[in-house]
Amino acid sequence: MPITKSGKSADLTNLTLNPADIPSLSQLPLLFKQHKPALSKSITILKRMDPKLLDEVVHDLHEQAFAFYDCLVCANCCRTISPAMSSSDVDDIAKKLRIKAAEVVTRHMYMDDEGDYVFNSAPCPYIDNDNFCSVYSHRPKACREYPHTDRRRFSQILDLSMKNAAVCPVVYAILMKLNVS
């Protein structure tokens, strides 16, 4: 059963993404601001769709996008937001750096209201000028999973994806393809 645009006949199961669909990082803020109302309305509609079918469509768009998109070109997520990190994530970073976990926390983190560690400031202290991560092999789970467009039960993170669309050109492009408003 195809996912359709808000009860209309438009089929969302055969969508394609190409490089021209993904905005440059410099274009993203203006485009997101311009399309935010339509995307917000679309998110509301997508929440009512069959979650398994939505997963199929989003995962297909994710695979298409990352077949040609290189996150090292952008790294906006690493430069502007902090992942929520568990104690295990901090331990992994410490292991990679060969220092104690407490030192990692003291240098770069604090515990937020939800009990997760987050960086004191952006950009991430482990990203270099060429967008390479010095702790890549031991990066936090949230970093490994970002931008979450290949996650099962995508319908559960539609609100988060809306926020991520302001940060990640790929998420923006996927949501624009799914724009059913």
OpenMM code with the backbone's topology and positions (N, CA, C; nanometers):
from openmm import Vec3, app, unit

residues = "MET PRO ILE THR LYS SER GLY LYS SER ALA ASP LEU THR ASN LEU THR LEU ASN PRO ALA ASP ILE PRO SER LEU SER GLN LEU PRO LEU LEU PHE LYS GLN HIS LYS PRO ALA LEU SER LYS SER ILE THR ILE LEU LYS ARG MET ASP PRO LYS LEU LEU ASP GLU VAL VAL HIS ASP LEU HIS GLU GLN ALA PHE ALA PHE TYR ASP CYS LEU VAL CYS ALA ASN CYS CYS ARG THR ILE SER PRO ALA MET SER SER SER ASP VAL ASP ASP ILE ALA LYS LYS LEU ARG ILE LYS ALA ALA GLU VAL VAL THR ARG HIS MET TYR MET ASP ASP GLU GLY ASP TYR VAL PHE ASN SER ALA PRO CYS PRO TYR ILE ASP ASN ASP ASN PHE CYS SER VAL TYR SER HIS ARG PRO LYS ALA CYS ARG GLU TYR PRO HIS THR ASP ARG ARG ARG PHE SER GLN ILE LEU ASP LEU SER MET LYS ASN ALA ALA VAL CYS PRO VAL VAL TYR ALA ILE LEU MET LYS LEU ASN VAL SER".split()
positions = [
    Vec3(0.0849, -0.1192, 0.0000),
    Vec3(0.0000, 0.0000, 0.0000),
    Vec3(0.0887, 0.1245, 0.0000),
    Vec3(0.0786, 0.2074, -0.0995),
    Vec3(0.1651, 0.3250, -0.1069),
    Vec3(0.1260, 0.4321, -0.0054),
    Vec3(0.2247, 0.5057, 0.0368),
    Vec3(0.1987, 0.6226, 0.1201),
    Vec3(0.1531, 0.7322, 0.0250),
    Vec3(0.0456, 0.7976, 0.0591),
    Vec3(-0.0034, 0.9022, -0.0298),
    Vec3(-0.0021, 1.0364, 0.0401),
    Vec3(0.0032, 1.1383, -0.0379),
    Vec3(0.0022, 1.2745, 0.0144),
    Vec3(-0.1362, 1.3064, 0.0677),
    Vec3(-0.1488, 1.3118, 0.1977),
    Vec3(-0.2697, 1.3528, 0.2698),
    Vec3(-0.4012, 1.3117, 0.2018),
    Vec3(-0.4086, 1.1848, 0.1650),
    Vec3(-0.5319, 1.1345, 0.1076),
    Vec3(-0.5446, 1.1575, -0.0419),
    Vec3(-0.4520, 1.2285, -0.1005),
    Vec3(-0.4553, 1.2518, -0.2444),
    Vec3(-0.3917, 1.1319, -0.3143),
    Vec3(-0.3839, 1.1346, -0.4428),
    Vec3(-0.3350, 1.0193, -0.5168),
    Vec3(-0.1832, 1.0183, -0.5363),
    Vec3(-0.1138, 1.1198, -0.4931),
    Vec3(0.0313, 1.1261, -0.5131),
    Vec3(0.1009, 1.0174, -0.4322),
    Vec3(0.1799, 0.9372, -0.4972),
    Vec3(0.2482, 0.8236, -0.4369),
    Vec3(0.3879, 0.8655, -0.3903),
    Vec3(0.4188, 0.8389, -0.2636),
    Vec3(0.5501, 0.8745, -0.2095),
    Vec3(0.6470, 0.7569, -0.2088),
    Vec3(0.6082, 0.6436, -0.2636),
    Vec3(0.6948, 0.5263, -0.2548),
    Vec3(0.8039, 0.5224, -0.3609),
    Vec3(0.7970, 0.6043, -0.4607),
    Vec3(0.8977, 0.6025, -0.5669),
    Vec3(0.9739, 0.7341, -0.5757),
    Vec3(0.9978, 0.7953, -0.4630),
    Vec3(1.0699, 0.9220, -0.4604),
    Vec3(1.2182, 0.8991, -0.4852),
    Vec3(1.2806, 0.9954, -0.5478),
    Vec3(1.4256, 0.9870, -0.5688),
    Vec3(1.4907, 1.1168, -0.5234),
    Vec3(1.6078, 1.0992, -0.4684),
    Vec3(1.6914, 1.2126, -0.4290),
    Vec3(1.8117, 1.2159, -0.5208),
    Vec3(1.8508, 1.3351, -0.5597),
    Vec3(1.9737, 1.3498, -0.6369),
    Vec3(2.0532, 1.4637, -0.5756),
    Vec3(2.1765, 1.4804, -0.6147),
    Vec3(2.2607, 1.5841, -0.5530),
    Vec3(2.1999, 1.7239, -0.5557),
    Vec3(2.1250, 1.7568, -0.6577),
    Vec3(2.0652, 1.8908, -0.6666),
    Vec3(1.9581, 1.9139, -0.5598),
    Vec3(1.9041, 1.8079, -0.5021),
    Vec3(1.8016, 1.8213, -0.3985),
    Vec3(1.8597, 1.8633, -0.2638),
    Vec3(1.9883, 1.8424, -0.2455),
    Vec3(2.0500, 1.8695, -0.1162),
    Vec3(2.1147, 2.0079, -0.1208),
    Vec3(2.0648, 2.0983, -0.0378),
    Vec3(2.1192, 2.2350, -0.0432),
    Vec3(2.2602, 2.2430, 0.0140),
    Vec3(2.3301, 2.3459, -0.0268),
    Vec3(2.4604, 2.3712, 0.0342),
    Vec3(2.4368, 2.4195, 0.1768),
    Vec3(2.5389, 2.4087, 0.2556),
    Vec3(2.5286, 2.4523, 0.3944),
    Vec3(2.4970, 2.6017, 0.4027),
    Vec3(2.5488, 2.6789, 0.3094),
    Vec3(2.5217, 2.8233, 0.3114),
    Vec3(2.3760, 2.8549, 0.2752),
    Vec3(2.3119, 2.7698, 0.1966),
    Vec3(2.1729, 2.7904, 0.1574),
    Vec3(2.0746, 2.7416, 0.2634),
    Vec3(2.1166, 2.6444, 0.3442),
    Vec3(2.0257, 2.5748, 0.4353),
    Vec3(1.9482, 2.6670, 0.5294),
    Vec3(2.0116, 2.7614, 0.5994),
    Vec3(1.9337, 2.8427, 0.6941),
    Vec3(1.8164, 2.9171, 0.6295),
    Vec3(1.8395, 2.9780, 0.5155),
    Vec3(1.7337, 3.0526, 0.4478),
    Vec3(1.6245, 2.9587, 0.3966),
    Vec3(1.6643, 2.8482, 0.3354),
    Vec3(1.5661, 2.7531, 0.2839),
    Vec3(1.4826, 2.6933, 0.3963),
    Vec3(1.5477, 2.6582, 0.5069),
    Vec3(1.4734, 2.6017, 0.6194),
    Vec3(1.3731, 2.7026, 0.6729),
    Vec3(1.4171, 2.8252, 0.6907),
    Vec3(1.3270, 2.9296, 0.7410),
    Vec3(1.2090, 2.9489, 0.6461),
    Vec3(1.2382, 2.9499, 0.5181),
    Vec3(1.1358, 2.9712, 0.4158),
    Vec3(1.0334, 2.8573, 0.4133),
    Vec3(1.0778, 2.7340, 0.4319),
    Vec3(0.9897, 2.6182, 0.4190),
    Vec3(0.9445, 2.5590, 0.5526),
    Vec3(0.9848, 2.6191, 0.6631),
    Vec3(0.9508, 2.5644, 0.7947),
    Vec3(0.7999, 2.5485, 0.8163),
    Vec3(0.7164, 2.6467, 0.7814),
    Vec3(0.5719, 2.6268, 0.8025),
    Vec3(0.5160, 2.5060, 0.7267),
    Vec3(0.5557, 2.4897, 0.6020),
    Vec3(0.5073, 2.3763, 0.5223),
    Vec3(0.5618, 2.2448, 0.5783),
    Vec3(0.6865, 2.2451, 0.6203),
    Vec3(0.7440, 2.1238, 0.6782),
    Vec3(0.6761, 2.0873, 0.8095),
    Vec3(0.6445, 2.1854, 0.8908),
    Vec3(0.5742, 2.1601, 1.0173),
    Vec3(0.4385, 2.0954, 0.9913),
    Vec3(0.3672, 2.1473, 0.8945),
    Vec3(0.2369, 2.0902, 0.8586),
    Vec3(0.2555, 1.9474, 0.8061),
    Vec3(0.3573, 1.9284, 0.7269),
    Vec3(0.3864, 1.7965, 0.6724),
    Vec3(0.4194, 1.6959, 0.7826),
    Vec3(0.4951, 1.7373, 0.8819),
    Vec3(0.5303, 1.6502, 0.9949),
    Vec3(0.4021, 1.6022, 1.0640),
    Vec3(0.3083, 1.6911, 1.0828),
    Vec3(0.1800, 1.6551, 1.1451),
    Vec3(0.1092, 1.5463, 1.0645),
    Vec3(0.1113, 1.5587, 0.9344),
    Vec3(0.0468, 1.4600, 0.8471),
    Vec3(0.1250, 1.3288, 0.8487),
    Vec3(0.2572, 1.3362, 0.8425),
    Vec3(0.3404, 1.2151, 0.8424),
    Vec3(0.3222, 1.1332, 0.9701),
    Vec3(0.2949, 1.1992, 1.0806),
    Vec3(0.2733, 1.1285, 1.2077),
    Vec3(0.1522, 1.0360, 1.2019),
    Vec3(0.0598, 1.0627, 1.1114),
    Vec3(-0.0612, 0.9810, 1.1002),
    Vec3(-0.0461, 0.8676, 0.9991),
    Vec3(0.0677, 0.8600, 0.9328),
    Vec3(0.0873, 0.7571, 0.8302),
    Vec3(0.1342, 0.6264, 0.8922),
    Vec3(0.1188, 0.5204, 0.8166),
    Vec3(0.1637, 0.3885, 0.8596),
    Vec3(0.3142, 0.3942, 0.8866),
    Vec3(0.3578, 0.3683, 1.0105),
    Vec3(0.4996, 0.3800, 1.0463),
    Vec3(0.5919, 0.2892, 0.9649),
    Vec3(0.5480, 0.1698, 0.9329),
    Vec3(0.6339, 0.0779, 0.8554),
    Vec3(0.6555, 0.1299, 0.7142),
    Vec3(0.5508, 0.1818, 0.6553),
    Vec3(0.5649, 0.2370, 0.5204),
    Vec3(0.6494, 0.3634, 0.5212),
    Vec3(0.6324, 0.4452, 0.6236),
    Vec3(0.7145, 0.5655, 0.6349),
    Vec3(0.8619, 0.5273, 0.6478),
    Vec3(0.8900, 0.4262, 0.7303),
    Vec3(1.0282, 0.3768, 0.7427),
    Vec3(1.0848, 0.3360, 0.6075),
    Vec3(1.0069, 0.2611, 0.5307),
    Vec3(1.0533, 0.2165, 0.3987),
    Vec3(1.0941, 0.3344, 0.3117),
    Vec3(1.0074, 0.4335, 0.3060),
    Vec3(1.0317, 0.5490, 0.2199),
    Vec3(1.1530, 0.6281, 0.2687),
    Vec3(1.1572, 0.6566, 0.3981),
    Vec3(1.2666, 0.7371, 0.4531),
    Vec3(1.3988, 0.6628, 0.4413),
    Vec3(1.3996, 0.5340, 0.4695),
    Vec3(1.5243, 0.4571, 0.4600),
    Vec3(1.5752, 0.4515, 0.3163),
    Vec3(1.4827, 0.4424, 0.2215),
    Vec3(1.5228, 0.4442, 0.0807),
    Vec3(1.5846, 0.5792, 0.0441),
    Vec3(1.5222, 0.6874, 0.0877),
    Vec3(1.5781, 0.8206, 0.0605),
    Vec3(1.7134, 0.8382, 0.1287),
    Vec3(1.7283, 0.7844, 0.2497),
    Vec3(1.8557, 0.7893, 0.3222),
    Vec3(1.9651, 0.7196, 0.2395),
    Vec3(1.9357, 0.6000, 0.1928),
    Vec3(2.0340, 0.5247, 0.1133),
    Vec3(2.0705, 0.6005, -0.0140),
    Vec3(1.9713, 0.6572, -0.0790),
    Vec3(1.9984, 0.7350, -0.1997),
    Vec3(2.0899, 0.8533, -0.1695),
    Vec3(2.0567, 0.9270, -0.0642),
    Vec3(2.1331, 1.0477, -0.0310),
    Vec3(2.2779, 1.0150, 0.0030),
    Vec3(2.2966, 0.9146, 0.0865),
    Vec3(2.4329, 0.8862, 0.1316),
    Vec3(2.5134, 0.8044, 0.0313),
    Vec3(2.4524, 0.7714, -0.0807),
    Vec3(2.5284, 0.7112, -0.1903),
    Vec3(2.6158, 0.8170, -0.2578),
    Vec3(2.5756, 0.9450, -0.2461),
    Vec3(2.6535, 1.0514, -0.3093),
    Vec3(2.6934, 1.1644, -0.2145),
    Vec3(2.6329, 1.1732, -0.0984),
    Vec3(2.6619, 1.2850, -0.0087),
    Vec3(2.7716, 1.2463, 0.0900),
    Vec3(2.8702, 1.3324, 0.1044),
    Vec3(2.9821, 1.3090, 0.1952),
    Vec3(2.9712, 1.4037, 0.3140),
    Vec3(2.9460, 1.3495, 0.4298),
    Vec3(2.9307, 1.4316, 0.5501),
    Vec3(3.0555, 1.5133, 0.5828),
    Vec3(3.1709, 1.4701, 0.5378),
    Vec3(3.2938, 1.5450, 0.5641),
    Vec3(3.2944, 1.6810, 0.4948),
    Vec3(3.2117, 1.6967, 0.3939),
    Vec3(3.2013, 1.8252, 0.3255),
    Vec3(3.1299, 1.9265, 0.4148),
    Vec3(3.0413, 1.8778, 0.4968),
    Vec3(2.9551, 1.9642, 0.5780),
    Vec3(2.9987, 1.9691, 0.7249),
    Vec3(2.9755, 1.8607, 0.7968),
    Vec3(3.0044, 1.8480, 0.9406),
    Vec3(2.9356, 1.9551, 1.0252),
    Vec3(2.8250, 2.0075, 0.9755),
    Vec3(2.7532, 2.1101, 1.0500),
    Vec3(2.7039, 2.0572, 1.1846),
    Vec3(2.6661, 1.9311, 1.1880),
    Vec3(2.6214, 1.8725, 1.3147),
    Vec3(2.7335, 1.8794, 1.4188),
    Vec3(2.8539, 1.8496, 1.3789),
    Vec3(2.9683, 1.8517, 1.4708),
    Vec3(3.0059, 1.9942, 1.5121),
    Vec3(2.9707, 2.0874, 1.4293),
    Vec3(3.0079, 2.2268, 1.4555),
    Vec3(2.9009, 2.3056, 1.5314),
    Vec3(2.7768, 2.2536, 1.5349),
    Vec3(2.6700, 2.3359, 1.5917),
    Vec3(2.5886, 2.2723, 1.7034),
    Vec3(2.5839, 2.1397, 1.7103),
    Vec3(2.5026, 2.0739, 1.8137),
    Vec3(2.5869, 1.9743, 1.8914),
    Vec3(2.5420, 1.9420, 2.0095),
    Vec3(2.6113, 1.8431, 2.0917),
    Vec3(2.5266, 1.7180, 2.1025),
    Vec3(2.5893, 1.6027, 2.0841),
    Vec3(2.5123, 1.4799, 2.1045),
    Vec3(2.4879, 1.4577, 2.2535),
    Vec3(2.3799, 1.3889, 2.2845),
    Vec3(2.3580, 1.3435, 2.4213),
    Vec3(2.4433, 1.2180, 2.4383),
    Vec3(2.5241, 1.2164, 2.5434),
    Vec3(2.6175, 1.1056, 2.5618),
    Vec3(2.5948, 1.0365, 2.6954),
    Vec3(2.6078, 0.9065, 2.6934),
    Vec3(2.5968, 0.8263, 2.8144),
    Vec3(2.7348, 0.8138, 2.8797),
    Vec3(2.7358, 0.7595, 2.9971),
    Vec3(2.8638, 0.7320, 3.0647),
    Vec3(2.9492, 0.6380, 2.9808),
    Vec3(2.8843, 0.5447, 2.9150),
    Vec3(2.9561, 0.4513, 2.8276),
    Vec3(3.0230, 0.5247, 2.7114),
    Vec3(2.9534, 0.6228, 2.6544),
    Vec3(3.0121, 0.7038, 2.5468),
    Vec3(3.1355, 0.7784, 2.5967),
    Vec3(3.1249, 0.8348, 2.7166),
    Vec3(3.2381, 0.9083, 2.7756),
    Vec3(3.3539, 0.8123, 2.7994),
    Vec3(3.3246, 0.6938, 2.8485),
    Vec3(3.4290, 0.5929, 2.8702),
    Vec3(3.4991, 0.5571, 2.7389),
    Vec3(3.4217, 0.5443, 2.6323),
    Vec3(3.4812, 0.5114, 2.5018),
    Vec3(3.5736, 0.6222, 2.4527),
    Vec3(3.5305, 0.7459, 2.4687),
    Vec3(3.6154, 0.8591, 2.4282),
    Vec3(3.7430, 0.8594, 2.5108),
    Vec3(3.7294, 0.8397, 2.6406),
    Vec3(3.8467, 0.8368, 2.7293),
    Vec3(3.9424, 0.7253, 2.6892),
    Vec3(3.8872, 0.6110, 2.6549),
    Vec3(3.9706, 0.4979, 2.6123),
    Vec3(4.0510, 0.5354, 2.4877),
    Vec3(3.9845, 0.5978, 2.3929),
    Vec3(4.0520, 0.6389, 2.2695),
    Vec3(4.1629, 0.7403, 2.2990),
    Vec3(4.1348, 0.8329, 2.3903),
    Vec3(4.2316, 0.9382, 2.4228),
    Vec3(4.3359, 0.8942, 2.5254),
    Vec3(4.3118, 0.7772, 2.5845),
    Vec3(4.4011, 0.7220, 2.6876),
    Vec3(4.4122, 0.8136, 2.8090),
    Vec3(4.2947, 0.8618, 2.8492),
    Vec3(4.2852, 0.9418, 2.9710),
    Vec3(4.1646, 0.8913, 3.0507),
    Vec3(4.1491, 0.9409, 3.1696),
    Vec3(4.0367, 0.8990, 3.2526),
    Vec3(3.9085, 0.9682, 3.2066),
    Vec3(3.7981, 0.8973, 3.2238),
    Vec3(3.6685, 0.9523, 3.1846),
    Vec3(3.6397, 1.0836, 3.2565),
    Vec3(3.6769, 1.0906, 3.3823),
    Vec3(3.6540, 1.2138, 3.4588),
    Vec3(3.7261, 1.3324, 3.3950),
    Vec3(3.8419, 1.3068, 3.3369),
    Vec3(3.9165, 1.4148, 3.2712),
    Vec3(3.8458, 1.4608, 3.1441),
    Vec3(3.7872, 1.3668, 3.0692),
    Vec3(3.7100, 1.4027, 2.9502),
    Vec3(3.5950, 1.4947, 2.9903),
    Vec3(3.5247, 1.4567, 3.0968),
    Vec3(3.4115, 1.5364, 3.1436),
    Vec3(3.4594, 1.6736, 3.1903),
    Vec3(3.5625, 1.6771, 3.2713),
    Vec3(3.6137, 1.8031, 3.3244),
    Vec3(3.6543, 1.8989, 3.2128),
    Vec3(3.7191, 1.8458, 3.1111),
    Vec3(3.7675, 1.9299, 3.0012),
    Vec3(3.6554, 1.9853, 2.9129),
    Vec3(3.5554, 1.9008, 2.8808),
    Vec3(3.4667, 1.9373, 2.7707),
    Vec3(3.3165, 1.9219, 2.7942),
    Vec3(3.2731, 1.8696, 2.9092),
    Vec3(3.1319, 1.8323, 2.9208),
    Vec3(3.0669, 1.8774, 3.0502),
    Vec3(2.9356, 1.8657, 3.0483),
    Vec3(2.8563, 1.8793, 3.1696),
    Vec3(2.7367, 1.7852, 3.1557),
    Vec3(2.6693, 1.7585, 3.2665),
    Vec3(2.5509, 1.6736, 3.2625),
    Vec3(2.4277, 1.7630, 3.2514),
    Vec3(2.3437, 1.7341, 3.1529),
    Vec3(2.2238, 1.8149, 3.1332),
    Vec3(2.1109, 1.7701, 3.2269),
    Vec3(1.9965, 1.8348, 3.2142),
    Vec3(1.8815, 1.8068, 3.3003),
    Vec3(1.8254, 1.6662, 3.2829),
    Vec3(1.8559, 1.6023, 3.1707),
    Vec3(1.8054, 1.4678, 3.1447),
    Vec3(1.9046, 1.3589, 3.1857),
    Vec3(2.0174, 1.4000, 3.2444),
    Vec3(2.1168, 1.3029, 3.2894),
    Vec3(2.2137, 1.2567, 3.1829),
    Vec3(2.2176, 1.3287, 3.0706),
    Vec3(2.3119, 1.2971, 2.9631),
    Vec3(2.4283, 1.3949, 2.9682),
    Vec3(2.5431, 1.3482, 2.9244),
    Vec3(2.6568, 1.4377, 2.9089),
    Vec3(2.6432, 1.5086, 2.7754),
    Vec3(2.6766, 1.6356, 2.7729),
    Vec3(2.6803, 1.7147, 2.6503),
    Vec3(2.8053, 1.8026, 2.6546),
    Vec3(2.8478, 1.8467, 2.5385),
    Vec3(2.9657, 1.9322, 2.5333),
    Vec3(2.9339, 2.0701, 2.5885),
    Vec3(3.0339, 2.1315, 2.6503),
    Vec3(3.0189, 2.2659, 2.7056),
    Vec3(2.9902, 2.3700, 2.5983),
    Vec3(3.0453, 2.3474, 2.4813),
    Vec3(3.0295, 2.4443, 2.3730),
    Vec3(3.0478, 2.3753, 2.2387),
    Vec3(3.0131, 2.4464, 2.1353),
    Vec3(3.0328, 2.3988, 1.9987),
    Vec3(3.1455, 2.4813, 1.9379),
    Vec3(3.2180, 2.4281, 1.8454),
    Vec3(3.2050, 2.2964, 1.7864),
    Vec3(3.2561, 2.1861, 1.8789),
    Vec3(3.2324, 2.0631, 1.8371),
    Vec3(3.2822, 1.9476, 1.9110),
    Vec3(3.4332, 1.9622, 1.9281),
    Vec3(3.4836, 1.9368, 2.0470),
    Vec3(3.6275, 1.9520, 2.0684),
    Vec3(3.7118, 1.8497, 1.9924),
    Vec3(3.6482, 1.7504, 1.9339),
    Vec3(3.7237, 1.6440, 1.8668),
    Vec3(3.7204, 1.6535, 1.7148),
    Vec3(3.6630, 1.7615, 1.6617),
    Vec3(3.6614, 1.7783, 1.5164),
    Vec3(3.7741, 1.8726, 1.4756),
    Vec3(3.8420, 1.8386, 1.3667),
    Vec3(3.9525, 1.9241, 1.3220),
    Vec3(3.9071, 2.0141, 1.2072),
    Vec3(3.9978, 2.0942, 1.1565),
    Vec3(3.9649, 2.1908, 1.0512),
    Vec3(3.9216, 2.1254, 0.9201),
    Vec3(3.9577, 1.9990, 0.9006),
    Vec3(3.9188, 1.9262, 0.7793),
    Vec3(3.7935, 1.8412, 0.8011),
    Vec3(3.7259, 1.8636, 0.9120),
    Vec3(3.6025, 1.7930, 0.9486),
    Vec3(3.6231, 1.6465, 0.9861),
    Vec3(3.7452, 1.6099, 1.0183),
    Vec3(3.7710, 1.4743, 1.0650),
    Vec3(3.7587, 1.4705, 1.2166),
    Vec3(3.7087, 1.3592, 1.2661),
    Vec3(3.6876, 1.3406, 1.4092),
    Vec3(3.8043, 1.2620, 1.4670),
    Vec3(3.8679, 1.3169, 1.5679),
    Vec3(3.9842, 1.2499, 1.6276),
    Vec3(3.9459, 1.1303, 1.7141),
    Vec3(3.8173, 1.1166, 1.7478),
    Vec3(3.7718, 1.0009, 1.8255),
    Vec3(3.6716, 0.9177, 1.7444),
    Vec3(3.6786, 0.9266, 1.6138),
    Vec3(3.5789, 0.8667, 1.5255),
    Vec3(3.5501, 0.7203, 1.5579),
    Vec3(3.6520, 0.6408, 1.5780),
    Vec3(3.6313, 0.4982, 1.6056),
    Vec3(3.5652, 0.4744, 1.7411),
    Vec3(3.5637, 0.5762, 1.8265),
    Vec3(3.5048, 0.5658, 1.9603),
    Vec3(3.4001, 0.6760, 1.9839),
    Vec3(3.3442, 0.7287, 1.8768),
    Vec3(3.2487, 0.8395, 1.8886),
    Vec3(3.1198, 0.7936, 1.9578),
    Vec3(3.0483, 0.8877, 2.0170),
    Vec3(2.9241, 0.8544, 2.0878),
    Vec3(2.8190, 0.7924, 1.9956),
    Vec3(2.7304, 0.7163, 2.0555),
    Vec3(2.6236, 0.6500, 1.9814),
    Vec3(2.5412, 0.7510, 1.9011),
    Vec3(2.5098, 0.8643, 1.9605),
    Vec3(2.4301, 0.9657, 1.8896),
    Vec3(2.5016, 1.0152, 1.7639),
    Vec3(2.6326, 1.0229, 1.7680),
    Vec3(2.7093, 1.0632, 1.6494),
    Vec3(2.7065, 0.9528, 1.5437),
    Vec3(2.7216, 0.8288, 1.5889),
    Vec3(2.7186, 0.7164, 1.4945),
    Vec3(2.5838, 0.7084, 1.4227),
    Vec3(2.4767, 0.7426, 1.4915),
    Vec3(2.3428, 0.7279, 1.4358),
    Vec3(2.2904, 0.8519, 1.3625),
    Vec3(2.3547, 0.9658, 1.3807),
    Vec3(2.3084, 1.0892, 1.3181),
    Vec3(2.3173, 1.0764, 1.1668),
    Vec3(2.2223, 1.1240, 1.0919),
    Vec3(2.1089, 1.2096, 1.1258),
    Vec3(1.9794, 1.1343, 1.1562),
    Vec3(1.9891, 1.0058, 1.1848),
    Vec3(1.8760, 0.9232, 1.2302),
    Vec3(1.7736, 0.8928, 1.1215),
    Vec3(1.8043, 0.9199, 0.9974),
    Vec3(1.7091, 0.8948, 0.8895),
    Vec3(1.7061, 0.7478, 0.8472),
    Vec3(1.7922, 0.6661, 0.9047),
    Vec3(1.7856, 0.5229, 0.8781),
    Vec3(1.7357, 0.4460, 1.0004),
    Vec3(1.6859, 0.5183, 1.0962),
    Vec3(1.6377, 0.4592, 1.2207),
    Vec3(1.5011, 0.3924, 1.2006),
    Vec3(1.4830, 0.2777, 1.2649),
    Vec3(1.3519, 0.2146, 1.2675),
    Vec3(1.2585, 0.3023, 1.3493),
    Vec3(1.1326, 0.2971, 1.3142),
    Vec3(1.0291, 0.3771, 1.3807),
    Vec3(1.0574, 0.5275, 1.3652),
    Vec3(1.0904, 0.5649, 1.2448),
    Vec3(1.1197, 0.7046, 1.2142),
    Vec3(1.0064, 0.7966, 1.2570),
    Vec3(0.8846, 0.7445, 1.2531),
    Vec3(0.7692, 0.8266, 1.2914),
    Vec3(0.7805, 0.8791, 1.4346),
    Vec3(0.8550, 0.8087, 1.5192),
    Vec3(0.8715, 0.8503, 1.6584),
    Vec3(0.9666, 0.9691, 1.6741),
    Vec3(1.0445, 0.9961, 1.5715),
    Vec3(1.1412, 1.1066, 1.5822),
    Vec3(1.1164, 1.2152, 1.4780),
    Vec3(0.9947, 1.2277, 1.4342),
    Vec3(0.9638, 1.3311, 1.3350),
    Vec3(0.9905, 1.4717, 1.3887),
    Vec3(0.9578, 1.4968, 1.5155),
    Vec3(0.9848, 1.6295, 1.5717),
    Vec3(1.1355, 1.6566, 1.5787),
    Vec3(1.2114, 1.5562, 1.6198),
    Vec3(1.3580, 1.5696, 1.6211),
    Vec3(1.4101, 1.5913, 1.4791),
    Vec3(1.3534, 1.5202, 1.3833),
    Vec3(1.3971, 1.5351, 1.2443),
    Vec3(1.3706, 1.6751, 1.1924),
    Vec3(1.2618, 1.7341, 1.2370),
    Vec3(1.2335, 1.8732, 1.1991),
    Vec3(1.3463, 1.9636, 1.2495),
    Vec3(1.3895, 1.9439, 1.3731),
    Vec3(1.5023, 2.0222, 1.4270),
    Vec3(1.6294, 1.9922, 1.3486),
    Vec3(1.6514, 1.8646, 1.3175),
    Vec3(1.7717, 1.8259, 1.2435),
    Vec3(1.7736, 1.8822, 1.1020),
    Vec3(1.6573, 1.9085, 1.0452),
    Vec3(1.6509, 1.9660, 0.9104),
    Vec3(1.7106, 2.1060, 0.9055),
    Vec3(1.7148, 2.1728, 1.0182),
    Vec3(1.7781, 2.3051, 1.0248),
    Vec3(1.9301, 2.2940, 1.0318),
    Vec3(1.9804, 2.1745, 1.0600),
    Vec3(2.1240, 2.1514, 1.0790),
    Vec3(2.1848, 2.0706, 0.9645),
    Vec3(2.1122, 1.9694, 0.9194),
    Vec3(2.1654, 1.8734, 0.8220),
    Vec3(2.0973, 1.8893, 0.6860),
    Vec3(2.1747, 1.9211, 0.5828),
    Vec3(2.1168, 1.9355, 0.4495),
    Vec3(2.0458, 1.8093, 0.3992),
    Vec3(2.0942, 1.6919, 0.4391),
    Vec3(2.0305, 1.5673, 0.3951),
    Vec3(1.8932, 1.5509, 0.4594),
    Vec3(1.8817, 1.5785, 0.5878),
    Vec3(1.7519, 1.5674, 0.6544),
    Vec3(1.6543, 1.6669, 0.5921),
    Vec3(1.7012, 1.7872, 0.5673),
    Vec3(1.6174, 1.8875, 0.5019),
    Vec3(1.5656, 1.8334, 0.3681),
    Vec3(1.6562, 1.7780, 0.2865),
    Vec3(1.6180, 1.7275, 0.1548),
    Vec3(1.5180, 1.6127, 0.1663),
    Vec3(1.5377, 1.5239, 0.2604),
    Vec3(1.4448, 1.4119, 0.2793),
    Vec3(1.3080, 1.4637, 0.3209),
    Vec3(1.3037, 1.5547, 0.4168),
    Vec3(1.1738, 1.6077, 0.4587),
    Vec3(1.1060, 1.6853, 0.3474),
    Vec3(1.1831, 1.7544, 0.2673),
    Vec3(1.1241, 1.8259, 0.1541),
    Vec3(1.0644, 1.7272, 0.0536),
    Vec3(1.1308, 1.6140, 0.0322),
    Vec3(1.0765, 1.5110, -0.0576),
    Vec3(0.9474, 1.4537, -0.0004),
    Vec3(0.9391, 1.4467, 0.1311),
    Vec3(0.8203, 1.3930, 0.1971),
    Vec3(0.7140, 1.4999, 0.2229),
    Vec3(0.7381, 1.6202, 0.1783),
    Vec3(0.6471, 1.7312, 0.2067),
    Vec3(0.5089, 1.6986, 0.1496),
    Vec3(0.4178, 1.6681, 0.2395),
    Vec3(0.2832, 1.6294, 0.2000),
    Vec3(0.1795, 1.7363, 0.2331),
    Vec3(0.2264, 1.8538, 0.2691),
    Vec3(0.1306, 1.9593, 0.3064),
    Vec3(0.0685, 2.0233, 0.1837),
] * unit.nanometer
topology = app.Topology()
chain = topology.addChain("A")
for resn in residues:
    res = topology.addResidue(resn, chain)
    for name in ("N", "CA", "C"):
        topology.addAtom(name, app.Element.getBySymbol(name[0]), res)
